Amino acid sequence: MAAPLALRRDFFSLARILGGISQLGPRGLSACSSHRKCSQTPFHFLQTSSPFFHTATYLSSTPLTITVTDEPDTLFQKVLVLVKAHDRAVLDSYEFFATMAAKELGINMGKVSEPPKDIERLTLLKSVHIYKKHRVQYEMRTHYRCIELLHITGCTAQVYLEYIQRNLPEGVAMEVTKTAMEKIPDHILEPIWKDHPIDDKSSK
Amino acid sequence: MAASLSSSGCARLMTALARSSVLYNSFESRSLHVTAVCCKNQAARIRIGKGDKPLTYEQAHHPHQIAHRKGWLSQHTSNLKGVEGAAERTVEDVFIRRFMFGTFHGCLANEVVIKRRGNMLVVCALMLQKLPPQKFYFLIGYSESLLSHFYKCPVKLDIQTLQDKAVYKYL
């Protein structure tokens, strides 16, 4: 993608944000908001006399390279980020993280809406053999959150979306819709009958 | 975790039939109401007993408490609306759970939690301190490299150790 000199400023602010936000981190936000599983919380009655250890995931990222070209940057009228998850609390904390990141980067934010949830229900037989009257029902709930970004340049959108996507929590899916204006192609600017009036007379 | 529905269902049916035959042999006129065996749910539930069985938080809560008091053991996006690949993820999860149960035999304190972040597979588990730490580190490295070669994606293991199993309730 084209990357003008203004990208350098965005990268510095991004580095500041990554340093500042990643301490409290989206992982920290999602960990304290939603998960009630006991397997995630460290237990506080560990005794120091016997040896114990704890391994954690350390993610390494390659350093980003900045390229400078003279091509004009694409302009997006609207970038819609739709996030889907099974857990509403995870979406709440992710929305807080994304809106804070957008505010720090100075991106115009439209409205942050919550489309109504979708519930997919299945009714299955409870037993392996016969007992048709006894069934069991399962449901899968999908919650949505829609974040709108208005009047954004291509490079800013790329940087912001990459930051957002690297910090997507597990079990959360994202769909991005970008709306840009395009020039009308030349062959439909003028009507055809203006260019070829002679052809009709010769066919007669 | 898997309870065999058919065997316990058959056992209850046999006892119900035996009781009904005994009653018919007696000369008292009693009406008999035999209910179908399938009314009770028994998926992922441990029934109330004498009070000596220790249960973890995960085992003590029934499956209808998921998303209320329980979380999810396996987190991926393929069960969301409009996303495919649920069956493949489920098969992978089953294999990973059996693999972890077998590799760290007797050391698992609670269920294995599997998370998928992008391409990466993160397997989180709580272990008991049954083995010396060197053996643990070896087993962690062995399972990480084996699983990443098998699934062609980076696999990371998050292990925390405990002295004993964390008991939530006695049933």
Interface residues (C-beta under 8 A of the other chain):
Chain A: S34 H35 R36 K37 C38 S39 Q40 P42 F43 F45 L46 Q47 S50 P51 F52 F53 H54 T55 A56 T57 K84 A85 H86 D87 D118 E120 K126 S127 V128 H129 Y131 K133 H134 V136 M140 R141 T142 L168 P169 E170 G171 V172 A173
Chain B: L5 S6 G9 A36 V37 C38 C39 N41 A43 T56 Y57 E58 A67 R69 K70 G71 W72 L73 Q75 H76 T77 N79 L80 K81 G82 V83 N110 E111 V113 K115 R116 R117 G118 V122 C124 A125 L126 Q129 P132 P133 F136 Y137 I140 K156 L157 D158 I159 Q160 T161 L162 Q163 A166 Y168
